[in-house]
Amino acid sequence: MRWNSPHELRSRKNQHFYISIIKTSAKKSLNANYVQTLF
């Protein structure tokens, strides 16, 4: 079993943070195309 490095944990937290922002802004704009352009 491999331990996650601090960098991996930090990037995973940031990824979760950005995804939640994307979801929130997508809900506000109600625009699915906006989300698709980011992925």
GIHUVEN-V495658 format. One record per residue. N is the residue number from 1. RES is the residue in three letters. SS is DSSP state (h for helix, s for strand, l for the rest). Layout:
BEGIN
N/RES/SS, N/RES/SS
END
This chain:
BEGIN
1/MET/l, 2/ARG/l, 3/TRP/l, 4/ASN/l, 5/SER/l, 6/PRO/h, 7/HIS/h, 8/GLU/h, 9/LEU/h, 10/ARG/h, 11/SER/h, 12/ARG/h, 13/LYS/h, 14/ASN/h, 15/GLN/h, 16/HIS/h, 17/PHE/h, 18/TYR/h, 19/ILE/h, 20/SER/h, 21/ILE/h, 22/ILE/h, 23/LYS/h, 24/THR/h, 25/SER/h, 26/ALA/h, 27/LYS/h, 28/LYS/h, 29/SER/h, 30/LEU/l, 31/ASN/l, 32/ALA/h, 33/ASN/h, 34/TYR/h, 35/VAL/h, 36/GLN/h, 37/THR/h, 38/LEU/h, 39/PHE/l
END
